[in-house]
Amino acid sequence: MKISFLISAILLITLLPVNNPKAAPKCRNIKIIVPYAVGTATDLIFRAFGQAINRQSTGSLIKVINKTHDTVIEENMTGTPDGCQLLGITQSLVAEFLLDKSAPEWSSFTPVAMLARSPLAIVSRANINDANLTNLMEASSEKSNRLSLGETSSSLERALRLQLENALGVSFKVTNFKNARQSFMALLAQKVDLGLVSLSGAKRRADLRQVKVLAVTDTLGDTRLSDIATLKEQGVNTAFGVDRILVAPQETSAEIVAKISKRFKKASEDPELKELLSKLYTKILFKNPDELAQYFENLSADWTALKRKMIKMGRLGESG
């Protein structure tokens, strides 16, 4: 009798659920921490995805929380891997690690999904004669005709500019500014020749004939700038934009990641979301966890090789 009771007790214990922190919990809300201010493009894009998911699903609500203090990324890297708190970033994480060593390596996180890309516009000051990409790049290939380009201290901005220089085969004379507003105002005041700016800013200022749009850095689809040729359409073998990416703390289980990624994949097919993002000059560019991990690996390899090349050519200091 005692042996039978003991066996029954053991069987009962083995059938009880195990409190495994990596198992998919039921989160009251899934918080996406966005390390950018409210109202920025990155903030608006993650909020748009969250609203789409909340419309479609009866699962945990998505909530976007903005935190802009210096250690927000490191704090979320070591968070509980329960899927209840995620981090919404751009590929600046890769740029900051490679160029400035000021951010954790991407492998410190668990890739969840890439959501969208916002192409950029290459613009020139309005009073440049014969302002098209081919003419300007041919002229600037000579050292005496180097074009000046406004830039902030952003690692991502610097990485994209290096990528552009490499693809165009030119070297810009970089003028540094405290923030993007100062850089753009210098372009409008014709103190610099070129800028790499948002499509919304380019469209607004081009309509006022304050700048000329030379190229878009990637395809965008049916938008008000669809008549502007992309870099690839003009024979330049590169395409880029600001990518919005979702990651989770390291050690988050594959089960949790797959469930979250699936919800964002479903949202990416929502026509209402696509229409909203088009107004932000942003296109859906969904990648699942495996595709995102490959994206990180490829981008890290490409930018590492580019950094070495620029150092060898004397166009990037060793400290960079």
C-alpha positions in Angstrom: 0.0 0.0 0.0 2.8 2.4 1.0 4.8 1.5 -2.2 1.7 2.1 -4.4 1.1 5.5 -2.7 4.8 6.4 -3.2 4.7 5.6 -6.9 1.5 7.6 -7.4 3.0 10.6 -5.7 6.1 10.4 -7.9 4.0 10.2 -11.0 2.0 13.2 -9.8 5.1 15.3 -9.2 6.5 14.4 -12.7 3.3 15.6 -14.3 3.3 19.0 -12.5 4.4 22.0 -14.7 8.0 23.0 -14.2 8.7 26.7 -13.5 11.0 27.3 -16.4 11.9 30.9 -17.0 12.5 30.2 -20.7 9.0 28.7 -21.2 6.5 31.0 -22.9 4.6 32.8 -20.2 1.4 34.7 -20.4 2.5 38.3 -20.3 -0.1 40.9 -19.3 1.5 43.2 -21.7 4.5 42.9 -24.0 6.6 46.0 -23.6 8.8 47.3 -26.4 11.5 49.6 -25.1 12.4 52.1 -27.7 15.6 54.1 -26.9 14.4 57.1 -28.9 12.1 60.0 -28.0 8.3 60.0 -28.5 7.4 61.3 -31.9 10.6 60.2 -33.7 10.3 58.0 -36.8 11.5 54.9 -34.9 9.0 55.5 -32.1 6.1 56.0 -34.6 7.0 52.9 -36.6 7.1 50.6 -33.6 3.8 52.1 -32.3 2.2 51.5 -35.7 3.2 47.8 -35.5 1.9 47.5 -32.0 -1.4 49.0 -32.9 -1.7 46.6 -35.8 -1.0 43.6 -33.6 -3.5 44.8 -30.9 -6.2 45.1 -33.6 -5.6 41.6 -34.9 -4.9 39.6 -31.8 -6.5 38.6 -28.5 -3.1 37.9 -27.0 -1.0 40.1 -24.8 -1.2 43.8 -25.7 1.9 45.5 -27.2 2.9 48.6 -25.4 5.7 50.9 -26.6 7.8 52.6 -23.8 10.4 55.3 -24.6 13.6 55.4 -22.6 16.4 57.6 -23.7 19.0 57.3 -20.9 22.5 56.1 -21.9 22.3 52.6 -20.4 18.9 51.6 -21.7 20.3 49.1 -24.3 22.6 47.4 -21.8 19.8 47.1 -19.2 17.5 45.3 -21.7 20.3 43.0 -22.8 20.4 41.4 -19.3 16.6 41.4 -18.8 14.5 38.4 -18.0 14.2 36.2 -21.1 10.5 35.8 -20.7 9.3 37.6 -23.9 7.5 40.2 -21.8 10.0 43.0 -22.6 11.7 43.5 -25.9 14.0 46.2 -27.4 13.1 48.1 -30.6 16.3 49.3 -32.3 17.9 50.2 -35.6 21.2 48.9 -37.1 22.9 51.7 -35.2 23.7 48.9 -32.7 26.1 47.4 -35.2 27.6 50.7 -36.2 28.2 51.8 -32.6 29.9 48.5 -31.7 32.1 48.4 -34.8 33.0 52.1 -35.1 33.0 53.4 -31.5 32.8 50.3 -29.3 30.0 52.1 -27.5 27.3 49.5 -27.7 27.0 45.7 -27.0 27.6 43.4 -29.9 24.4 42.2 -31.6 25.0 38.6 -30.5 24.4 39.8 -26.9 20.7 39.7 -27.8 18.3 37.3 -29.4 17.1 38.3 -32.8 13.3 38.4 -33.1 12.3 40.2 -36.3 13.2 42.9 -38.7 10.1 45.0 -39.4 10.7 47.9 -41.8 13.1 50.1 -43.6 13.0 53.9 -44.2 15.1 54.8 -47.2 17.0 58.1 -47.2 17.4 60.8 -49.8 20.7 62.1 -51.1 20.2 65.8 -51.6 22.3 68.7 -52.8 22.0 72.4 -52.1 19.7 74.1 -54.5 22.2 76.3 -56.3 24.5 73.6 -57.6 24.6 73.6 -61.4 23.8 70.4 -63.3 22.9 68.8 -60.0 22.5 65.1 -60.8 24.2 62.2 -59.2 26.4 61.2 -62.1 27.7 64.7 -62.8 28.5 65.5 -59.2 30.2 62.2 -58.5 32.4 62.5 -61.6 33.4 66.0 -60.6 34.1 65.1 -57.0 36.3 62.1 -57.9 39.1 64.7 -58.2 40.5 65.8 -54.9 40.3 69.5 -55.8 36.5 69.1 -56.4 35.6 67.2 -53.3 32.0 67.8 -52.2 31.3 68.7 -48.6 28.7 66.7 -46.7 27.1 67.6 -43.3 27.2 64.9 -40.7 26.5 64.4 -37.0 28.3 62.2 -34.5 25.9 59.4 -35.1 27.7 56.1 -35.7 25.0 54.9 -38.0 25.1 58.1 -40.1 28.9 57.7 -40.4 28.6 54.0 -41.4 26.0 54.7 -44.1 28.1 57.6 -45.4 31.2 55.3 -45.6 29.0 52.7 -47.4 27.9 55.4 -49.9 31.4 56.7 -50.4 32.7 53.2 -51.1 29.9 52.5 -53.6 30.4 55.8 -55.4 34.2 55.6 -55.3 34.5 59.1 -53.9 35.6 60.8 -50.6 33.4 63.6 -49.2 34.8 66.5 -47.2 32.8 65.9 -44.0 31.6 68.8 -41.9 30.5 67.8 -38.4 27.5 69.3 -36.6 26.0 68.8 -33.2 22.7 67.4 -34.4 20.7 66.6 -37.5 18.8 69.9 -37.4 22.1 71.9 -37.5 23.4 69.8 -40.4 20.2 70.2 -42.4 20.1 74.0 -41.7 23.7 74.2 -43.0 22.6 72.5 -46.2 19.7 74.9 -46.6 22.1 77.9 -46.0 24.3 76.4 -48.7 27.2 76.0 -46.3 27.6 72.3 -47.3 27.0 70.7 -50.7 25.3 67.4 -49.8 23.2 65.8 -47.2 21.8 62.3 -46.4 18.4 63.1 -45.0 15.0 61.7 -44.4 12.6 61.4 -47.3 10.0 63.5 -45.6 12.5 66.3 -45.1 13.8 66.0 -48.6 10.3 66.0 -50.1 9.2 69.1 -48.2 12.3 71.1 -49.0 12.5 70.0 -52.6 8.9 71.2 -53.1 10.1 74.6 -51.8 13.1 74.4 -54.2 15.5 74.6 -51.3 17.3 71.4 -52.1 17.6 69.0 -55.1 17.0 65.3 -54.6 19.7 63.3 -56.4 18.8 59.8 -55.4 16.9 57.6 -53.0 18.9 55.0 -51.2 16.5 52.1 -51.7 13.2 51.3 -53.4 10.1 52.6 -51.6 7.1 51.7 -53.7 4.1 53.8 -54.6 5.0 57.1 -52.8 5.3 60.8 -53.6 9.0 60.3 -54.3 8.6 57.2 -56.5 9.7 59.4 -59.5 13.2 59.8 -58.0 15.6 57.1 -59.1 17.3 54.9 -56.6 21.0 54.4 -56.3 20.8 51.0 -58.0 18.6 52.4 -60.8 21.5 54.9 -61.4 24.1 52.1 -61.6 25.4 52.4 -58.0 25.6 48.9 -56.4 24.2 49.6 -52.9 20.9 49.9 -51.1 20.3 50.9 -47.6 18.0 52.8 -45.2 17.3 53.0 -41.5 16.1 49.5 -40.5 13.8 48.9 -37.5 14.6 45.8 -35.6 13.2 43.8 -32.7 15.4 41.9 -30.3 15.0 40.1 -27.0 17.3 39.5 -24.1 19.9 36.7 -24.6 18.8 33.2 -23.7 15.1 33.9 -24.7 13.8 30.6 -25.8 13.1 29.7 -29.5 9.5 29.0 -28.6 8.9 32.5 -27.2 10.8 34.2 -30.1 8.8 32.2 -32.7 5.5 33.2 -31.1 6.4 36.9 -31.0 7.8 36.9 -34.5 4.7 35.2 -35.9 2.5 38.0 -34.5 4.7 40.7 -36.1 4.7 38.8 -39.4 0.9 38.8 -39.4 0.9 42.5 -38.6 3.3 43.1 -41.6 0.6 41.8 -43.9 -2.0 44.3 -42.7 -3.0 46.8 -45.5 -3.8 49.5 -42.9 -0.3 49.3 -41.5 1.3 49.4 -44.9 -0.7 52.6 -45.7 0.3 54.2 -42.4 4.0 53.4 -42.9 3.9 54.7 -46.4 3.0 58.1 -45.0 6.2 57.8 -42.9 8.2 57.0 -46.1 8.8 53.5 -44.8 8.3 50.1 -46.3 7.7 46.7 -44.7 10.9 44.6 -44.8 10.1 41.6 -42.6 12.8 39.1 -41.6 12.2 36.2 -39.3 14.7 35.4 -36.5 17.0 33.2 -38.7 16.9 35.8 -41.5 17.6 38.6 -39.0 20.6 36.7 -37.5 22.0 36.3 -41.0 21.4 40.0 -41.7 23.4 40.9 -38.6 26.2 38.6 -39.6 26.4 40.0 -43.1 26.2 43.6 -42.0 28.8 43.2 -39.4 31.2 41.5 -41.9 30.6 44.1 -44.6 31.1 47.1 -42.2 34.1 45.5 -40.6 35.7 45.1 -44.1 34.7 48.6 -45.0 36.2 50.0 -41.8 39.6 48.3 -42.5 39.5 49.5 -46.1 38.9 53.1 -45.0 41.7 53.0 -42.4 44.1 51.6 -44.9 43.2 54.5 -47.3 43.6 57.0 -44.5 39.9 58.0 -44.6 39.1 56.7 -41.1 41.2 57.2 -38.1 42.3 54.2 -36.0 40.3 55.5 -33.1 37.1 55.3 -35.3 
